[in-house]
């Protein structure tokens, strides 16, 4: 694939492929945690992603040894995003349908704005404030007694874990936004994935022991897809897409990921798409859209995937 900007038509087609892969990742993660212990499912996918990213980085001639100033952002992404976010999503998906999970995961931008205001002193325009309120109202719709069984302890725990995952992602985005970059974000992705892999594998060994996995072609395929296509190649493609399309188009286009994820979960897993979920998703994504279209620079979620990489704020979505 060329490193130079693509034509608008080619870039949009590639963007659609990336959004589809990231939407499919949620269904694949649900499949993985049904056959592999949660920590090991994340650790093994992280291993595949690390190898794939390393190969791509070497092929592009961008392999570097990180400098001291790169270490804080490497640790931040590895611990908060690739680590905590992915683990919490894996555990949450054990108890919550994919459709509801991906919508809760995409509440991240709603937490970024107030955190950035508190920690980075970024102003919150009225449009963005309205977007936050609308998004929070969407969350309330998801948890209204008519749509959610409050007596289901597992559903409560799973939903709480997914919201906590979104908060961890938001915390990483706020740190990345204030970080003084030395190396390019993609150059650091291998080291972020490697550190996350070491931490996740160590945690899996301590908490779950050596796993007894009944390997099948479907299971291997899901791991390879999530690590190679859903993480490494998708992020490589996004580097080129971001150079080929305006930032506003990529930011808003990424909002199609949860819609794609919900649709795929319905088609593949047969999950029912309830009216409350449609209303909540519309309100949450509508709130993000309004915040993105405010007069301030856009704050959109970077494409969700269980093991994502950091990006320079001016180049990627939150």
GUVO-616259 format. One record per atom (N, C-alpha, C): x, y, z; atom name. Coordinates in steps of 0.2 Angstrom, whole numbers, m for minus. Example, Ala and Ser with C-alpha at 12.3 -4.5 7.8 and 13.67 -1.06 7.14 Angstrom:
# residues 2
66	m28	39	N
62	m22	39	CA
66	m16	39	C
64	m11	35	N
68	m5	36	CA
64	0	39	C
***
This chain:
# residues 318
4	m6	0	N
0	0	0	CA
4	6	0	C
2	11	m4	N
6	17	m5	CA
6	21	2	C
12	25	3	N
13	29	9	CA
10	36	7	C
9	37	1	N
7	44	m1	CA
m1	45	m1	C
m4	51	m1	N
m11	52	0	CA
m14	48	m6	C
m20	45	m4	N
m24	42	m9	CA
m29	46	m13	C
m32	44	m18	N
m37	48	m21	CA
m43	48	m16	C
m48	53	m16	N
m53	53	m12	CA
m57	47	m12	C
m59	45	m18	N
m63	39	m19	CA
m60	33	m15	C
m53	32	m17	N
m50	26	m14	CA
m49	26	m6	C
m48	32	m4	N
m47	33	3	CA
m54	32	7	C
m60	34	4	N
m66	33	7	CA
m68	25	7	C
m66	22	1	N
m67	15	1	CA
m63	11	6	C
m57	13	7	N
m52	10	12	CA
m55	12	19	C
m58	18	20	N
m60	20	27	CA
m66	15	28	C
m71	14	23	N
m76	10	25	CA
m74	3	27	C
m69	0	24	N
m66	m6	26	CA
m64	m6	33	C
m60	m1	35	N
m58	m1	42	CA
m63	0	47	C
m68	4	45	N
m74	4	50	CA
m78	m2	51	C
m78	m6	45	N
m81	m13	45	CA
m77	m17	50	C
m71	m17	49	N
m66	m22	53	CA
m67	m20	60	C
m67	m14	62	N
m67	m12	69	CA
m74	m13	72	C
m79	m13	68	N
m86	m15	70	CA
m86	m22	71	C
m83	m26	67	N
m83	m34	67	CA
m79	m36	73	C
m74	m32	76	N
m70	m34	81	CA
m74	m35	88	C
m79	m32	89	N
m83	m33	95	CA
m87	m39	95	C
m89	m41	89	N
m92	m48	89	CA
m87	m53	89	C
m81	m52	86	N
m76	m57	87	CA
m73	m58	95	C
m73	m52	98	N
m71	m52	105	CA
m76	m56	109	C
m83	m55	108	N
m88	m59	111	CA
m87	m67	110	C
m85	m69	104	N
m84	m76	102	CA
m78	m78	106	C
m72	m74	106	N
m66	m76	109	CA
m67	m77	117	C
m71	m73	120	N
m71	m74	128	CA
m76	m80	129	C
m80	m82	124	N
m84	m88	126	CA
m80	m95	125	C
m74	m94	122	N
m69	m100	121	CA
m62	m100	125	C
m60	m94	127	N
m54	m93	130	CA
m55	m88	136	C
m52	m90	142	N
m52	m85	147	CA
m51	m78	146	C
m55	m73	148	N
m55	m66	146	CA
m48	m63	146	C
m44	m64	151	N
m37	m61	151	CA
m33	m64	146	C
m33	m71	145	N
m29	m74	139	CA
m32	m72	132	C
m38	m71	132	N
m41	m69	125	CA
m38	m62	123	C
m37	m58	128	N
m34	m51	126	CA
m26	m52	125	C
m23	m56	130	N
m16	m57	129	CA
m14	m60	123	C
m17	m65	121	N
m16	m68	114	CA
m17	m64	108	C
m22	m60	108	N
m23	m55	103	CA
m18	m50	103	C
m16	m48	109	N
m11	m43	109	CA
m4	m45	106	C
m3	m52	108	N
3	m55	105	CA
3	m55	97	C
m2	m57	94	N
m3	m57	87	CA
m2	m49	84	C
m5	m45	88	N
m5	m38	86	CA
2	m35	86	C
6	m37	91	N
13	m35	92	CA
17	m37	87	C
16	m44	85	N
20	m47	79	CA
19	m43	73	C
12	m42	72	N
10	m39	65	CA
12	m32	65	C
12	m28	70	N
14	m21	70	CA
21	m21	69	C
25	m25	72	N
32	m25	72	CA
34	m26	64	C
31	m31	61	N
32	m33	54	CA
31	m27	50	C
25	m23	51	N
23	m17	47	CA
28	m12	48	C
30	m11	54	N
35	m5	56	CA
42	m6	52	C
44	m13	53	N
50	m14	49	CA
50	m13	42	C
44	m16	39	N
43	m15	32	CA
43	m8	29	C
40	m3	34	N
40	4	32	CA
46	7	34	C
51	4	37	N
57	7	39	CA
57	12	44	C
52	11	49	N
50	16	54	CA
52	13	61	C
55	7	61	N
57	4	68	CA
62	9	71	C
60	11	77	N
65	15	81	CA
65	13	88	C
71	15	92	N
71	14	99	CA
68	20	102	C
63	19	106	N
60	25	109	CA
65	29	114	C
64	36	114	N
68	40	118	CA
65	41	125	C
68	44	129	N
66	44	136	CA
59	48	136	C
58	53	132	N
52	57	132	CA
46	54	129	C
48	48	125	N
42	44	123	CA
39	39	128	C
43	38	133	N
41	33	138	CA
34	34	141	C
33	40	143	N
26	41	147	CA
20	39	142	C
20	41	136	N
15	40	132	CA
14	32	130	C
20	29	130	N
20	22	129	CA
17	18	134	C
19	20	141	N
16	17	147	CA
8	19	147	C
6	25	145	N
m1	27	146	CA
m5	23	141	C
m3	22	135	N
m7	19	130	CA
m7	11	132	C
m1	8	134	N
m1	1	135	CA
m5	m1	141	C
m5	4	147	N
m9	2	153	CA
m16	4	152	C
m18	10	150	N
m25	12	150	CA
m29	10	144	C
m26	10	138	N
m30	9	132	CA
m29	1	130	C
m23	m1	128	N
m22	m8	126	CA
m23	m13	132	C
m22	m10	138	N
m22	m15	144	CA
m29	m14	147	C
m30	m9	151	N
m36	m9	155	CA
m43	m9	151	C
m43	m5	145	N
m49	m4	141	CA
m50	m11	138	C
m45	m15	136	N
m47	m21	132	CA
m49	m26	137	C
m46	m26	143	N
m48	m31	148	CA
m55	m30	151	C
m56	m24	152	N
m63	m22	155	CA
m68	m24	149	C
m67	m23	143	N
m72	m24	138	CA
m73	m32	137	C
m67	m36	138	N
m67	m43	137	CA
m72	m46	143	C
m71	m43	149	N
m75	m46	155	CA
m82	m43	154	C
m83	m37	152	N
m90	m34	151	CA
m94	m38	146	C
m91	m40	141	N
m94	m44	135	CA
m97	m51	137	C
m94	m53	143	N
m96	m60	145	CA
m104	m59	148	C
m106	m53	150	N
m112	m52	153	CA
m117	m48	149	C
m114	m44	144	N
m118	m39	141	CA
m118	m41	133	C
m124	m40	130	N
m124	m41	122	CA
m119	m36	119	C
m117	m38	113	N
m112	m34	109	CA
m115	m27	108	C
m121	m27	106	N
m124	m21	104	CA
m124	m15	109	C
m126	m17	115	N
m126	m13	121	CA
m119	m11	123	C
m115	m16	122	N
m108	m15	124	CA
m104	m10	120	C
m105	m10	114	N
m102	m6	109	CA
m104	1	110	C
m111	2	112	N
m113	9	113	CA
m111	12	119	C
m110	7	125	N
m107	10	131	CA
m100	11	130	C
m96	7	126	N
m89	9	125	CA
m88	15	121	C
m93	17	117	N
m92	23	113	CA
m95	29	117	C
m96	29	123	N
m97	35	127	CA
m91	38	129	C
m85	36	127	N
m79	39	129	CA
m78	46	128	C
m80	49	122	N
m80	56	121	CA
m84	61	126	C
m89	58	129	N
m93	61	134	CA
m89	62	140	C
m84	58	142	N
m80	59	147	CA
m74	63	146	C
m72	63	139	N
m66	67	138	CA
m66	74	139	C
m72	77	137	N
m73	84	137	CA
m73	87	144	C
m76	84	149	N
m76	87	156	CA
m69	86	159	C
m66	80	157	N
m59	79	160	CA
m54	84	157	C
m54	85	150	N
m50	90	147	CA
m51	97	150	C
m57	98	151	N
m58	105	155	CA
m55	105	161	C
m56	100	165	N
m53	100	172	CA
m46	100	172	C
m43	95	168	N
m35	94	168	CA
m31	98	164	C
m34	100	158	N
m30	103	153	CA
m33	111	152	C
m38	112	155	N
m41	119	155	CA
m44	121	148	C
m46	115	144	N
m49	117	138	CA
m56	119	139	C
m58	125	136	N
m65	127	136	CA
m70	122	133	C
m76	122	136	N
m82	118	134	CA
m87	123	131	C
m87	124	124	N
m92	128	121	CA
m99	125	123	C
m104	130	122	N
m111	128	123	CA
m113	122	119	C
m111	122	113	N
m113	116	108	CA
m111	109	111	C
m104	109	113	N
m101	103	116	CA
m105	101	123	C
m106	106	127	N
m110	105	133	CA
m117	102	132	C
m120	105	127	N
m127	102	125	CA
m126	95	122	C
m120	93	119	N
m119	87	116	CA
m118	82	122	C
m114	84	127	N
m113	80	133	CA
m119	78	136	C
m124	83	137	N
m130	82	141	CA
m134	77	137	C
m135	78	130	N
m138	73	126	CA
m136	66	126	C
m129	66	126	N
m126	59	127	CA
m128	56	133	C
m127	59	139	N
m129	57	145	CA
m136	55	146	C
m140	58	143	N
m147	57	142	CA
m148	50	139	C
m144	49	133	N
m144	43	130	CA
m143	37	134	C
m137	38	139	N
m136	32	143	CA
m141	31	148	C
m145	36	150	N
m151	35	155	CA
m156	31	151	C
m157	32	145	N
m162	28	141	CA
m160	21	141	C
m154	19	141	N
m151	12	141	CA
m153	9	147	C
m153	13	153	N
m154	10	159	CA
m160	11	163	C
m165	14	158	N
m172	15	161	CA
m175	8	163	C
m179	8	168	N
m182	1	171	CA
m186	m3	165	C
m188	1	160	N
m192	m3	155	CA
m187	m6	150	C
m181	m4	150	N
m176	m7	145	CA
m171	m11	148	C
m170	m11	155	N
m164	m14	158	CA
m167	m17	165	C
m165	m23	166	N
m167	m27	172	CA
m162	m26	177	C
m164	m21	182	N
m159	m19	187	CA
m158	m25	193	C
m162	m30	192	N
m161	m36	197	CA
m156	m41	194	C
m154	m40	188	N
m149	m44	185	CA
m142	m42	187	C
m139	m45	192	N
m132	m43	194	CA
m127	m43	189	C
m127	m48	185	N
m122	m49	180	CA
m122	m44	175	C
m128	m42	173	N
m129	m36	168	CA
m126	m30	171	C
m128	m29	177	N
m125	m23	181	CA
m118	m22	181	C
m115	m28	183	N
m107	m28	183	CA
m104	m27	176	C
m107	m31	171	N
m105	m30	165	CA
m105	m23	162	C
m111	m20	163	N
m112	m13	161	CA
m107	m8	164	C
m106	m9	171	N
m101	m5	175	CA
m94	m6	172	C
m92	m12	170	N
m86	m13	168	CA
m85	m10	161	C
m90	m10	157	N
m89	m6	150	CA
m89	1	151	C
m93	4	156	N
m92	11	157	CA
m85	13	160	C
m83	9	164	N
m76	10	167	CA
m71	9	161	C
m72	5	156	N
m67	4	151	CA
m67	11	147	C
m73	14	146	N
m74	20	142	CA
m70	26	146	C
m70	25	153	N
m67	30	157	CA
m59	30	156	C
m57	23	156	N
m50	22	155	CA
m47	25	148	C
m51	24	143	N
m50	26	136	CA
m49	34	136	C
m54	37	140	N
m55	44	140	CA
m49	47	144	C
m46	43	149	N
m41	46	153	CA
m34	46	149	C
m34	40	144	N
m28	40	140	CA
m28	45	135	C
m34	47	132	N
m35	52	127	CA
m33	59	130	C
m35	60	136	N
m33	67	139	CA
m26	67	140	C
m23	62	142	N
m15	62	143	CA
m12	63	136	C
m14	59	131	N
m11	59	124	CA
m12	66	122	C
m17	70	123	N
m18	76	120	CA
m13	81	123	C
m12	80	129	N
m7	85	133	CA
0	83	132	C
2	77	129	N
9	74	128	CA
13	78	123	C
19	79	125	N
24	83	120	CA
27	77	116	C
25	77	109	N
27	71	105	CA
34	72	103	C
38	67	103	N
45	67	100	CA
45	62	94	C
43	56	95	N
42	52	89	CA
35	52	86	C
34	49	80	N
28	48	77	CA
24	43	81	C
17	44	81	N
13	39	85	CA
13	32	82	C
13	31	76	N
14	24	73	CA
21	21	75	C
26	25	75	N
32	22	77	CA
33	19	84	C
28	22	88	N
28	20	95	CA
23	14	96	C
19	12	91	N
14	8	92	CA
17	1	94	C
22	m1	91	N
25	m8	92	CA
27	m8	100	C
30	m3	102	N
32	m3	109	CA
26	m3	114	C
21	1	112	N
15	1	116	CA
12	m6	116	C
11	m10	110	N
9	m16	110	CA
13	m21	114	C
20	m21	113	N
24	m25	117	CA
23	m25	124	C
23	m19	127	N
23	m18	134	CA
16	m20	136	C
10	m19	133	N
4	m21	134	CA
4	m29	134	C
7	m32	129	N
7	m39	129	CA
11	m42	135	C
16	m39	137	N
20	m42	143	CA
16	m41	149	C
12	m36	150	N
8	m35	156	CA
2	m39	156	C
m1	m40	150	N
m7	m44	150	CA
m5	m52	151	C
0	m54	148	N
2	m61	148	CA
4	m62	156	C
7	m58	159	N
9	m59	166	CA
3	m59	170	C
m2	m55	169	N
m8	m54	173	CA
m12	m61	172	C
m12	m63	166	N
m16	m69	164	CA
m13	m75	167	C
m6	m76	167	N
m3	m81	171	CA
m5	m81	178	C
m5	m75	181	N
m6	m75	189	CA
m13	m76	190	C
m18	m74	186	N
m25	m74	188	CA
m28	m80	185	C
m26	m82	179	N
m30	m88	176	CA
m26	m94	175	C
m19	m94	176	N
m15	m99	175	CA
m14	m101	168	C
m11	m107	167	N
m10	m109	160	CA
m16	m111	157	C
m18	m108	151	N
m25	m110	149	CA
m26	m116	146	C
m31	m120	146	N
m33	m126	143	CA
m38	m124	137	C
m35	m123	131	N
m39	m120	126	CA
m40	m126	120	C
m47	m127	119	N
m48	m131	113	CA
m48	m128	107	C
m42	m128	103	N
m41	m124	97	CA
m45	m127	91	C
m48	m122	88	N
m52	m123	82	CA
m50	m118	76	C
m51	m120	70	N
m50	m115	65	CA
m53	m109	66	C
m59	m109	68	N
m63	m103	69	CA
m60	m98	75	C
m57	m102	80	N
m54	m98	86	CA
m47	m95	83	C
m43	m99	80	N
m37	m96	77	CA
m38	m90	72	C
m43	m91	68	N
m45	m86	63	CA
m47	m79	67	C
m51	m80	72	N
m53	m74	76	CA
m48	m70	79	C
m43	m74	82	N
m37	m71	85	CA
m33	m68	79	C
m32	m71	74	N
m28	m68	69	CA
m31	m62	66	C
m37	m62	65	N
m41	m56	62	CA
m40	m50	67	C
m42	m52	73	N
m42	m46	78	CA
m35	m43	78	C
m30	m47	78	N
m23	m44	79	CA
m20	m41	73	C
m21	m45	67	N
m18	m42	61	CA
m22	m37	57	C
m29	m39	56	N
m33	m34	52	CA
m36	m29	56	C
m39	m31	62	N
m43	m27	66	CA
m38	m22	70	C
m32	m23	71	N
m27	m19	74	CA
m22	m16	70	C
m17	m21	68	N
m11	m18	65	CA
m12	m15	58	C
m16	m19	53	N
m17	m16	47	CA
m22	m10	47	C
m27	m11	51	N
m32	m5	52	CA
m28	1	54	C
m24	1	59	N
m21	7	61	CA
m16	10	56	C
m13	5	52	N
m8	7	46	CA
m12	11	41	C
m18	8	40	N
m23	11	35	CA
m25	18	37	C
m26	18	43	N
m29	25	46	CA
m24	30	45	C
m17	29	46	N
m12	33	45	CA
m13	36	38	C
m14	32	33	N
m14	34	26	CA
m21	38	25	C
m26	36	28	N
m33	39	27	CA
m33	46	30	C
m29	47	36	N
m29	53	39	CA
m25	58	35	C
m20	56	30	N
m17	60	26	CA
m20	61	20	C
m26	58	18	N
m29	58	12	CA
m36	61	12	C
m39	62	18	N
m46	65	19	CA
m45	70	25	C
m50	75	24	N
m50	80	29	CA
m52	77	36	C
m49	80	41	N
m50	78	48	CA
m57	77	50	C
m62	82	48	N
m69	82	49	CA
m72	75	47	C
m70	74	41	N
m73	68	37	CA
m71	61	41	C
m65	61	43	N
m63	55	47	CA
m66	54	54	C
m66	60	57	N
m69	60	64	CA
m76	58	64	C
m80	61	59	N
m87	59	59	CA
m88	52	56	C
m84	50	51	N
m85	44	48	CA
m84	38	53	C
m79	39	58	N
m78	34	64	CA
m84	33	68	C
m89	38	68	N
m95	37	71	CA
m99	31	68	C
m98	29	62	N
m101	23	59	CA
m99	17	62	C
m94	16	66	N
m91	10	69	CA
m96	7	74	C
m99	11	79	N
m104	7	83	CA
m110	5	79	C
m112	9	74	N
m118	7	70	CA
m116	0	67	C
m111	0	64	N
m108	m6	60	CA
m108	m12	65	C
m105	m11	71	N
m105	m16	76	CA
m111	m19	79	C
m116	m14	80	N
m123	m16	82	CA
m126	m21	76	C
m125	m18	70	N
m128	m22	64	CA
m125	m29	63	C
m118	m29	64	N
m115	m36	63	CA
m117	m40	69	C
m118	m38	75	N
m120	m42	80	CA
m127	m45	79	C
m131	m41	76	N
m138	m43	75	CA
m138	m49	69	C
m134	m48	64	N
m133	m52	59	CA
m130	m59	61	C
m124	m58	64	N
m120	m64	66	CA
m122	m68	72	C
m124	m64	77	N
m126	m67	83	CA
m133	m68	85	C
m137	m64	80	N
m144	m65	81	CA
m147	m60	87	C
m143	m55	89	N
m145	m51	94	CA
m151	m46	92	C
m156	m46	96	N
m161	m41	95	CA
m159	m34	96	C
m161	m30	91	N
m160	m23	91	CA
m166	m19	94	C
m166	m18	100	N
m172	m15	104	CA
m173	m8	102	C
m179	m5	103	N
m180	2	101	CA
m176	6	106	C
m176	4	113	N
m172	8	117	CA
m165	9	116	C
m162	3	113	N
m155	4	111	CA
m154	8	105	C
m158	8	100	N
m158	13	94	CA
m159	20	96	C
m163	21	101	N
m164	28	104	CA
m158	30	107	C
m155	26	112	N
m149	28	116	CA
m143	29	111	C
m142	24	106	N
m137	25	102	CA
m137	32	98	C
m143	33	96	N
m144	39	92	CA
m143	46	96	C
m145	45	102	N
m144	51	107	CA
m136	52	108	C
m133	46	110	N
m126	46	112	CA
m122	49	106	C
m123	46	100	N
m119	48	94	CA
m121	55	92	C
m127	56	93	N
m129	63	91	CA
m126	68	95	C
m125	67	102	N
m121	71	106	CA
m114	72	104	C
m111	66	102	N
m104	66	100	CA
m103	70	93	C
m108	70	89	N
m108	73	83	CA
m109	81	84	C
m113	83	89	N
m114	90	90	CA
m107	93	93	C
m104	89	98	N
m98	91	101	CA
m93	92	95	C
m93	87	91	N
m88	87	85	CA
m88	93	81	C
m95	95	80	N
m96	101	75	CA
m96	107	78	C
m94	108	85	N
m94	114	88	CA
m88	118	85	C
m87	124	87	N
m82	129	85	CA
m75	127	87	C
m74	122	92	N
m68	120	94	CA
m66	114	90	C
m59	113	90	N
m57	107	86	CA
m60	100	88	C
m62	96	83	N
m66	90	85	CA
m63	85	90	C
m68	82	94	N
m66	77	99	CA
m70	71	97	C
m68	67	93	N
m72	61	91	CA
m68	55	93	C
m71	50	95	N
m68	44	97	CA
m64	40	91	C
m58	38	93	N
m54	35	88	CA
m57	28	87	C
m57	25	82	N
m60	19	81	CA
m59	14	86	C
m64	11	88	N
m64	7	94	CA
m62	0	91	C
m58	m3	95	N
m56	m10	94	CA
m53	m12	101	C
m53	m18	102	N
m51	m20	109	CA
m44	m19	110	C
m39	m18	105	N
m32	m17	107	CA
m30	m11	102	C
m32	m5	103	N
m30	0	99	CA
m24	4	101	C
m22	8	96	N
m15	12	98	CA
m17	19	98	C
m12	23	101	N
m13	30	102	CA
m12	33	96	C
m14	40	96	N
m12	44	90	CA
m12	51	92	C
m8	55	88	N
m7	62	90	CA
m14	65	89	C
m16	69	94	N
m23	72	94	CA
m25	75	88	C
m20	79	85	N
m22	83	79	CA
m23	78	73	C
m21	72	73	N
m22	67	67	CA
m27	62	68	C
m29	60	74	N
m34	55	75	CA
m39	57	80	C
m45	53	79	N
m50	54	84	CA
m49	52	90	C
m53	54	96	N
m53	51	102	CA
m55	45	103	C
***
